[in-house]
């Protein structure tokens, strides 16, 4: 099945290239969507074959079963939306459902690729290169074409979340240079001007300090360390030279008299949606107003998974989403006694997932960066959990 894995990996890398090179509004790139669709089919085929074997992810990692159930719930709500149920606010576009499928398929695909040794070190290096280049290209476009607000040239791009989502993978893969990897990605994130990503980084920094004896113990002076330290220094020099004033401006203008007191008017969006949910009756409270109904209700997605799913799927849907996070935390605790460093990286994945869910939402195309991180780390964890009982 190596050919099927390589096919899925090819389409995944092709998607990263197409997504990075074709700058356009989401939903207006049919060629990119075609590549993503082909990738989903190849990855699902690969996952289906290996999902029937001994190391199926739902048996070893129970949270994945809840994740699958959540995507299945999304699919049911989409079908109900076609007949205007549970309310006429339900959206009829399948895009977000396909994005959700793509995210979970990517994570499981990478997971099986790791434990069955299809994702070699060379291929992983290639994947990491494409991921980093994609984030850097997006940052370059934003830095060279800043938007003008109140006479200030402002850099603001979602690639800040990209660098945060890659952090656990890169810190594990280059653990002897983990401090410099952390510093490099922090510098790049600061350049993007994405305030939500920087809040997540602040939480990650606190977690890093709390676990310094585990995360920061291994520092070896070699060419990789020198290269990582140099890149980190360069990122901070560029940040201070070109993006510092932009970031300060974005922080100072987080309070906006017309759009609310949280960036981009999020508090206005959240308040409107919460008020709608609270007055939607018992049916709306428990089962929601339908698949991505927030777009019709408020004019936007919620930019917050917890509010999004509460309004769309009610208390039932929110419970499933929270259960997913709880089961993930419970599952990864089994790794703590085997490899505490790996456990810390998995916990960082949870912080990133919850943080992005709070400030932006996780059903987004670039969430596959997180999927690759978590899929790889879960694969490595599976090998460590099974130890000598693991056979390729």
C-alpha positions as CSV (number, residue, x, y, z in Angstrom):
1,X,0.0,0.0,0.0
2,X,3.0,2.3,-0.2
3,X,1.8,3.5,-3.6
4,X,-1.5,4.5,-2.2
5,X,0.3,6.4,0.7
6,X,2.6,8.1,-1.8
7,X,-0.4,9.1,-3.9
8,X,-2.1,10.7,-0.9
9,X,1.1,12.4,0.1
10,X,1.5,13.8,-3.4
11,X,-1.9,15.3,-3.4
12,X,-1.3,16.7,0.1
13,X,1.9,18.4,-1.0
14,X,0.2,19.6,-4.2
15,X,-2.5,21.2,-2.2
16,X,0.0,23.0,0.0
17,X,1.7,24.3,-3.1
18,X,-1.5,25.3,-4.9
19,X,-2.9,26.9,-1.7
20,X,0.3,28.9,-1.1
21,X,0.7,30.1,-4.8
22,X,-2.9,30.9,-5.7
23,X,-3.8,33.8,-3.6
24,X,-7.6,34.3,-3.8
25,X,-10.6,34.4,-1.5
26,X,-11.6,31.1,0.0
27,X,-14.2,29.3,-2.1
28,X,-13.0,30.9,-5.4
29,X,-10.3,28.4,-6.3
30,X,-11.8,25.4,-8.1
31,X,-8.4,24.0,-9.0
32,X,-7.2,24.0,-5.4
33,X,-10.5,22.4,-4.3
34,X,-10.1,19.7,-7.0
35,X,-6.6,18.9,-5.6
36,X,-8.0,18.8,-2.1
37,X,-10.8,16.5,-3.2
38,X,-8.5,14.1,-4.9
39,X,-6.3,14.1,-1.8
40,X,-9.3,13.3,0.5
41,X,-10.2,10.3,-1.7
42,X,-6.6,9.0,-1.7
43,X,-6.2,9.5,2.1
44,X,-9.6,8.0,3.0
45,X,-8.8,4.9,0.9
46,X,-5.4,4.5,2.6
47,X,-7.0,5.1,6.1
48,X,-9.8,2.6,5.3
49,X,-7.4,-0.1,4.4
50,X,-5.2,0.4,7.5
51,X,-8.2,1.2,9.7
52,X,-9.3,-2.4,9.5
53,X,-5.9,-3.7,10.8
54,X,-4.6,-4.1,14.3
55,X,-3.4,-0.6,15.0
56,X,-6.6,1.2,14.1
57,X,-6.6,4.7,15.6
58,X,-10.1,4.4,17.3
59,X,-8.9,1.5,19.4
60,X,-5.7,3.0,20.5
61,X,-6.9,6.6,20.8
62,X,-10.5,6.8,21.9
63,X,-10.8,10.6,21.3
64,X,-10.6,9.8,17.5
65,X,-13.9,8.0,17.7
66,X,-15.5,11.1,19.3
67,X,-13.8,13.2,16.5
68,X,-15.4,10.9,13.8
69,X,-18.7,11.1,15.6
70,X,-18.5,14.9,15.5
71,X,-17.8,15.0,11.8
72,X,-20.7,12.5,11.3
73,X,-22.9,14.9,13.2
74,X,-21.9,17.7,10.9
75,X,-22.8,15.5,7.9
76,X,-26.2,14.8,9.4
77,X,-26.9,18.5,10.0
78,X,-25.8,19.3,6.5
79,X,-28.3,16.8,5.1
80,X,-31.0,18.3,7.3
81,X,-30.1,21.8,6.0
82,X,-31.1,20.7,2.5
83,X,-34.7,20.6,3.7
84,X,-34.4,23.7,6.0
85,X,-34.0,21.8,9.2
86,X,-33.7,22.3,12.1
87,X,-34.3,25.9,11.0
88,X,-34.3,28.0,7.8
89,X,-31.0,29.6,8.9
90,X,-29.1,26.3,8.2
91,X,-26.6,26.8,5.4
92,X,-26.6,24.6,2.3
93,X,-23.0,24.8,1.2
94,X,-21.0,21.6,1.8
95,X,-17.7,23.4,1.9
96,X,-17.2,23.4,5.7
97,X,-18.2,19.7,5.9
98,X,-15.5,18.8,3.4
99,X,-13.0,20.9,5.3
100,X,-13.8,19.0,8.4
101,X,-13.4,15.7,6.6
102,X,-10.1,16.9,5.1
103,X,-8.7,17.8,8.6
104,X,-9.4,14.5,10.2
105,X,-8.4,12.5,7.1
106,X,-5.1,14.2,7.1
107,X,-4.4,13.5,10.8
108,X,-5.3,9.8,10.5
109,X,-3.4,9.5,7.2
110,X,-0.2,10.8,8.7
111,X,-0.7,8.6,11.8
112,X,-0.9,5.4,9.8
113,X,2.0,6.6,7.6
114,X,4.2,6.9,10.7
115,X,3.3,3.6,12.4
116,X,3.7,1.6,9.2
117,X,6.9,3.4,8.3
118,X,5.6,4.8,5.0
119,X,6.4,8.4,6.2
120,X,10.2,8.1,6.2
121,X,12.5,10.8,7.6
122,X,13.2,12.0,4.1
123,X,9.5,12.4,3.3
124,X,8.8,14.1,6.6
125,X,11.6,16.6,5.9
126,X,9.9,17.2,2.5
127,X,6.5,17.8,4.2
128,X,8.0,20.1,6.8
129,X,9.7,22.1,4.1
130,X,6.5,22.5,2.2
131,X,4.7,23.6,5.3
132,X,7.2,26.2,6.3
133,X,7.5,27.5,2.8
134,X,3.7,27.9,2.6
135,X,3.6,29.9,5.8
136,X,6.5,32.0,4.7
137,X,5.0,32.8,1.4
138,X,1.8,34.0,3.0
139,X,3.8,36.1,5.4
140,X,5.8,37.6,2.6
141,X,2.7,38.6,0.7
142,X,1.3,40.2,3.8
143,X,4.6,42.0,4.5
144,X,5.1,43.3,1.0
145,X,1.4,44.3,0.6
146,X,0.4,45.7,4.0
147,X,-3.1,47.2,4.4
148,X,-3.4,50.8,5.4
149,X,-5.4,51.7,8.5
150,X,-5.5,55.2,10.0
151,X,-2.3,56.1,8.2
152,X,-0.4,53.0,9.4
153,X,0.8,50.2,7.2
154,X,-0.5,47.1,9.0
155,X,0.6,43.4,8.6
156,X,-2.1,41.0,9.4
157,X,-2.1,37.4,8.1
158,X,-3.4,34.1,9.5
159,X,0.0,32.5,8.9
160,X,0.6,33.3,12.5
161,X,-1.7,30.4,13.3
162,X,0.3,28.2,10.9
163,X,3.5,28.7,12.8
164,X,1.8,28.0,16.1
165,X,0.3,24.8,14.7
166,X,3.7,23.6,13.5
167,X,5.4,24.3,16.8
168,X,4.8,20.9,18.5
169,X,5.9,18.9,15.4
170,X,9.1,20.9,14.9
171,X,10.0,21.0,18.6
172,X,9.8,17.2,18.7
173,X,11.5,16.6,15.4
174,X,14.4,19.0,16.3
175,X,14.3,18.5,20.1
176,X,18.0,19.3,20.5
177,X,17.2,22.7,19.1
178,X,13.8,23.1,20.7
179,X,14.5,26.4,22.3
180,X,15.6,28.0,19.1
181,X,12.8,26.5,17.2
182,X,10.4,28.0,19.7
183,X,12.1,31.4,19.4
184,X,12.1,31.2,15.6
185,X,8.4,30.5,15.3
186,X,7.6,33.1,18.0
187,X,9.5,35.7,15.9
188,X,7.6,34.7,12.7
189,X,4.3,34.7,14.5
190,X,5.0,38.2,15.9
191,X,5.7,39.4,12.3
192,X,2.2,38.2,11.2
193,X,0.5,40.6,13.6
194,X,-2.1,37.9,14.4
195,X,-3.1,38.7,18.0
196,X,-5.0,35.5,18.7
197,X,-1.9,33.4,17.7
198,X,0.3,35.5,20.0
199,X,-2.1,34.9,22.9
200,X,-1.7,31.2,22.2
201,X,2.0,31.6,22.1
202,X,1.9,33.4,25.5
203,X,0.1,30.4,27.0
204,X,2.6,28.1,25.3
205,X,5.5,30.1,26.7
206,X,4.1,29.8,30.2
207,X,3.7,26.0,29.7
208,X,7.3,25.9,28.4
209,X,8.6,27.6,31.5
210,X,6.5,25.3,33.8
211,X,8.1,22.3,32.1
212,X,11.5,23.7,31.4
213,X,13.3,20.7,33.0
214,X,11.6,18.5,30.5
215,X,11.4,20.6,27.4
216,X,14.6,22.6,27.6
217,X,17.0,20.0,29.0
218,X,18.5,18.9,25.7
219,X,20.7,21.5,24.0
220,X,23.6,20.3,21.8
221,X,25.9,22.5,20.0
222,X,26.0,21.4,16.3
223,X,25.3,22.9,12.9
224,X,21.6,22.4,13.4
225,X,21.7,24.4,16.6
226,X,23.7,27.2,15.0
227,X,21.4,27.3,12.0
228,X,18.3,27.4,14.3
229,X,19.7,30.1,16.5
230,X,20.7,32.2,13.5
231,X,17.3,31.9,11.9
232,X,15.7,32.8,15.2
233,X,17.9,35.9,15.5
234,X,17.1,36.9,11.9
235,X,13.4,36.6,12.5
236,X,13.6,38.9,15.5
237,X,15.7,41.4,13.6
238,X,13.2,41.5,10.8
239,X,10.3,41.8,13.3
240,X,11.9,44.8,15.0
241,X,12.8,46.4,11.7
242,X,9.6,45.9,9.7
243,X,6.7,44.6,11.9
244,X,7.1,45.9,15.4
245,X,5.2,49.2,14.8
246,X,2.5,47.3,13.0
247,X,2.0,44.9,15.8
248,X,2.0,47.6,18.5
249,X,-0.7,49.5,16.4
250,X,-2.8,46.3,16.2
251,X,-2.6,45.8,20.0
252,X,-3.4,49.5,20.7
253,X,-6.4,49.4,18.4
254,X,-7.9,46.2,19.7
255,X,-10.6,48.4,21.3
256,X,-12.7,49.8,18.4
257,X,-15.6,52.2,19.1
258,X,-17.7,50.9,16.3
259,X,-16.8,47.2,16.1
260,X,-16.5,46.3,19.8
261,X,-13.8,45.8,22.4
262,X,-12.3,42.5,21.1
263,X,-10.4,42.4,17.8
264,X,-12.4,42.6,14.6
265,X,-15.6,43.0,16.5
266,X,-15.6,39.5,17.9
267,X,-17.4,40.5,21.1
268,X,-20.3,42.0,19.0
269,X,-20.5,38.8,17.0
270,X,-20.4,36.6,20.1
271,X,-22.9,38.6,22.0
272,X,-25.4,38.6,19.1
273,X,-25.1,34.9,18.7
274,X,-25.3,34.1,22.4
275,X,-28.4,36.3,22.7
276,X,-30.0,34.5,19.7
277,X,-29.3,31.1,21.2
278,X,-30.6,32.0,24.6
279,X,-34.0,33.0,23.0
280,X,-34.3,30.1,20.5
281,X,-36.5,27.9,22.7
282,X,-35.7,24.5,24.1
283,X,-35.3,22.9,20.6
284,X,-32.7,25.5,19.6
285,X,-31.0,25.4,22.9
286,X,-30.5,21.6,22.8
287,X,-30.2,20.9,19.1
288,X,-29.2,24.3,17.6
289,X,-30.4,26.2,14.6
290,X,-28.6,24.1,12.0
291,X,-25.5,23.7,10.0
292,X,-23.5,26.9,10.0
293,X,-26.6,28.9,10.8
294,X,-24.5,31.7,12.3
295,X,-23.9,33.0,8.8
296,X,-27.5,33.7,8.3
297,X,-28.2,34.8,11.9
298,X,-25.3,37.3,12.3
299,X,-23.7,37.5,8.8
300,X,-20.4,35.8,9.9
301,X,-19.1,32.6,11.3
302,X,-18.6,32.9,15.0
303,X,-14.8,32.9,15.0
304,X,-15.1,30.8,18.1
305,X,-15.8,27.1,17.9
306,X,-17.6,26.9,21.3
307,X,-20.2,29.6,20.3
308,X,-20.3,28.3,16.7
309,X,-21.2,24.8,17.7
310,X,-23.5,25.9,20.5
311,X,-25.6,28.0,18.0
312,X,-25.4,25.4,15.2
313,X,-25.8,22.1,17.1
314,X,-27.0,23.2,20.5
315,X,-25.9,21.9,23.8
316,X,-25.7,18.4,22.4
317,X,-23.2,19.4,19.7
318,X,-21.1,21.5,22.2
319,X,-21.0,18.5,24.5
320,X,-19.6,16.3,21.8
321,X,-17.0,18.9,21.0
322,X,-16.0,19.3,24.6
323,X,-15.9,15.5,25.0
324,X,-13.5,15.3,22.1
325,X,-11.1,17.6,23.9
326,X,-11.5,15.9,27.3
327,X,-10.9,12.4,25.7
328,X,-7.8,13.8,24.0
329,X,-6.4,14.9,27.3
330,X,-7.2,11.6,28.9
331,X,-5.6,9.6,26.1
332,X,-2.3,11.5,26.0
333,X,-1.7,11.0,29.7
334,X,-0.7,7.4,28.9
335,X,2.4,8.8,27.2
336,X,3.6,10.8,30.2
337,X,5.3,7.9,31.9
338,X,6.9,6.7,28.6
339,X,8.2,9.9,27.2
340,X,7.4,13.1,29.1
341,X,8.9,15.3,26.3
342,X,6.5,13.7,23.8
343,X,3.6,14.2,26.3
344,X,4.5,17.9,26.5
345,X,4.4,18.2,22.7
346,X,1.0,16.5,22.6
347,X,-0.3,18.8,25.4
348,X,0.9,21.8,23.3
349,X,-1.2,20.4,20.5
350,X,-4.2,20.5,22.8
351,X,-3.4,24.1,23.9
352,X,-3.2,25.1,20.2
353,X,-6.4,23.4,19.3
354,X,-8.3,24.9,22.2
355,X,-6.8,28.4,21.6
356,X,-7.5,28.4,18.0
357,X,-11.0,27.2,18.7
358,X,-11.5,30.2,21.0
359,X,-10.1,32.9,18.7
360,X,-10.6,31.7,15.1
361,X,-12.2,28.3,14.8
362,X,-10.7,24.9,13.8
363,X,-12.9,24.0,10.7
364,X,-10.6,25.9,8.4
365,X,-8.4,24.7,5.5
366,X,-5.1,25.6,7.2
367,X,-6.0,23.4,10.2
368,X,-4.3,20.6,8.2
369,X,-1.0,22.0,9.5
370,X,-2.2,21.0,13.0
371,X,-3.5,17.7,11.6
372,X,0.0,16.9,10.4
373,X,1.5,17.8,13.7
374,X,-0.9,15.7,15.8
375,X,-1.0,12.8,13.3
376,X,2.8,12.5,13.4
377,X,3.0,12.8,17.2
378,X,0.2,10.2,17.7
379,X,2.0,7.8,15.4
380,X,5.3,8.1,17.3
381,X,3.3,7.8,20.6
382,X,1.7,4.6,19.3
383,X,5.0,3.0,18.6
384,X,6.2,3.9,22.1
385,X,3.0,2.6,23.8
386,X,3.3,-0.7,22.1
387,X,7.0,-1.0,22.5
388,X,8.3,-4.4,21.5
389,X,4.8,-5.6,20.8
390,X,4.8,-3.4,17.7
391,X,5.5,-5.1,14.5
392,X,5.7,-3.4,11.1
